[in-house]
């Protein structure tokens, strides 16, 4: 990039999508933790055109009428990679600046069909106030 040139929002979001995919697929600790959950929500926070923080539910269950599935063996690698590709594609197609925003992605995994159900993506704006 030459001096005085600026990246477009689209090129920045493609770069961010790559950062997210790398964080979800190449960070073994994160991948193993997420693949071990049948249902979760993941929160991706962005600042200065970079992925700054990844947080997710470590344990998720209903208090009434639902318990842990002791037989759940985890999300298969190929299914998890498909989810990561879907997230990558959604982020790179966003038509908004992601600075000081979080993307919240939720899903449930159905082991019988080897598919994710109830997938959702929310873009959340954060407003930071100066100290008074």
N, C-alpha and C positions, 0 to 999 in steps of 0.2 A: 504494500500500500504506500502510495506517495504522500509526501508531506502535504497537509491541507485536505486530503481526501478523507471522507467519513464512510463508515460501514452503513449499509442500509439496514433497516429493521429486519428485513427478511434474512439477510446474511447473518446478522447477530443471532436470530432465533435458530437458524440452522446450526450455528456453532454451539448454542446452548443445548439444542437437542442432542448433539454429539456428546456434550459433557454429561448429560443425564444418562444417556445410554451407557457411557463408560462407567459411570458411578454404579449403575444397576447391574451391569453385566460383568465388569472386570474386577470390582471390589468383592472378593470372595465372601467376606464377612457379611456384607449387605445382601448379596445374592442368597447365601445359605439361610439367613434370617427370614428373608421375604418368601423364599421357596418353602419354608417350614410353616407358613401361615395359610390357613384355608380362607381367611377373610381378613382384610386389613385396609387401612388408609395410609397413604404415604404423602408427605408434605415436602415439596421441593421449593426452597427459597432462593431468590435471585437478587443480586445487587451488583452494580457495575458490570453488567453484561456477563456475569459468571454465576454458576451454581455455587451458592455459599453454604447451604445446609440441607441435609436430608434427614427427615425424622419420620418415624412410622410407629404404628401400634405394635407393641411387642406381644401382647396378649389381647385377644378380642373375643368376647362371648356375651350372650344375653344372660341376665341375672335370673330371669324366670323362664323355666321350661326348656333350657338349652344347656348342654354341658360340653366339655371338650370331647373331641373325637379321638379317642386313644388309638384308633387304627389308621389314622391319617399318616401317610408315608411321605408327604411333601409333594410339591408341584414338580412334575417331570421337567427336566432341563429344556427340552424342545418347546414345551408349552410356555414356560417362563420366558424363553427367548422371543416367542411370538408376542407375548405381552409387551416386552421391552421394545420391540419393533413398532407395535401399535402406538405406544407412548411417544417414541421418537417421531413417528410420522405426524401425530397430532400436534406436538410442540413445534416442529419445523413449519407447519402450516398456519400457525397463529399469526394474526395480523394486528399484533399489539406489542408495545414495549413491555418487557418483563422486569424492568428495574423496580425494585421494592415491591415485587409481587411474589406470591406463592402459588404454585399449582398443587392442588390437592387431588390425588387420584385414589379412588376406592375400587375395590373389587371383591368378589366372592369366587371361589374356585369350586367347581363341581367335579369331583374325582371320577364319578361314573361316566361322564361324557368327555373328560379331559378338556374342559373348556372353562373360561372365565365367564361369570354371569354378573349382572348388576354392576357393570363397569361404569364409572363416572369420572369426570374431570371438571374441576372448578378452578377458575383463576381468581385469586383473592388479592386485593390491593392492600398494602400496608402504608399507613400514614405515620411518620415519625415526627414527634414534636420536639422542639428545642426545650432544654431544661429551663424552667422558670425560676 
